[in-house]
Amino acid sequence: MAHVITDECIACGSCESECPVEAISEGEDKYLIDVELCTDCGACVDVCPVEAIKPGA
């Protein structure tokens, strides 16, 4: 199950560099996780300052 970035994202970018498979990219208002690439490692969850990354579908 891939993680998702919620609307609480402040677009700080800290998650993007932590992703080992480069599944995170900058979107228009927030960062986005490509569910096809996400390996559910949780590295992004640990660095998010506002806890905007949650388990998803």
Secondary structure in CASP SS format (residue, H / E / C, confidence):
PFRMAT SS
TARGET T0000
AUTHOR 0000-0000-0000
METHOD secondary structure of the structure
MODEL  1
M C 1.00
A C 1.00
H E 1.00
V E 1.00
I E 1.00
T C 1.00
D C 1.00
E C 1.00
C C 1.00
I C 1.00
A C 1.00
C C 1.00
G C 1.00
S H 1.00
C H 1.00
E H 1.00
S H 1.00
E H 1.00
C C 1.00
P C 1.00
V C 1.00
E C 1.00
A C 1.00
I E 1.00
S E 1.00
E E 1.00
G C 1.00
E C 1.00
D C 1.00
K C 1.00
Y E 1.00
L E 1.00
I E 1.00
D C 1.00
V C 1.00
E C 1.00
L C 1.00
C C 1.00
T C 1.00
D C 1.00
C C 1.00
G C 1.00
A H 1.00
C H 1.00
V H 1.00
D H 1.00
V H 1.00
C C 1.00
P C 1.00
V C 1.00
E C 1.00
A C 1.00
I E 1.00
K E 1.00
P E 1.00
G C 1.00
A C 1.00
END
